[in-house]
């Protein structure tokens, strides 16, 4: 099992220098990855007055400050971005970091705030169509080959984007969704990993092992052979035995990454001091056998 740190891209973590500091601390403490949110306003009422940072600028700062840490977004709403620009951002970061990017993709939300506020479509069916078509285009752009495309939402006329991504055939693509919704899990099965949230466990709360086991079984039914990551997360305690009680059953259920997250409704979500304190304690990998 691998272990990552999860940061919102607002509050204290809107500053690239702060994210670089967190990334250095995470790498030194033995964490495997650092992931940031990709939001413009998130919940406008709850986040009113909060500064937001662009996730790719934040990750660039993290990449320049580290040498080993895997870096990415959890998750980017592909439908909110132009695929050609997104392809350039991800490939550039992959080159800069020496092939350390993991690309997390999803539908995005809250839809009314993140899309409707800017006059963008808010129909989830349309957003899902753009997500699937956009992922296909990203995959082709990252190859470094010529792209021609005439789809429902996007058109491309003989475009080659260079440099290609360092990782071949592409950076790993992890797809987010809410379990037990099946369609996002079938989408994830076509790529390299799944980043599920659960209706039974809010952000920052570890899911039940039985729910993870059911999800893993479902994804395997819709996937061909090959490596596949299952990313779950929450708040893990500093006590070794208590950490093992939470995370070891999830690993046995099929989870391959533990993503350390603050409670979304908690006061510490976007505050540097408590997050940094937990990071410096080190990942749960040091506290129980795999």
Secondary structure, 3 states (H helix, E strand, C coil): CEEEEEECCEHHHHCHHHHHHHHHHHHHHCCCEEEECCCCCCCCCCCCCCCECCHHHHHHHHHHHCCCCEEEEEEEEHHHCCHHHHHHHHHHHHHHHCCCEEEEEECCCCHHHHCHHHCCCCCHHHHHHHHHHHHHHHHHHHCCCCEEEECCCCEEEEECCCCCCCCCCCCEEEEEEEECCHHHHHHHHCCCEEEEEECCECCCCCCCHHHHHHHHHHHHHCCCCCCCEEEEEECCCCCHHHHHHHHHHHHHCCCCEEEECCCCCCCCCCCHHHHHHHHHCCCHHHCCCC
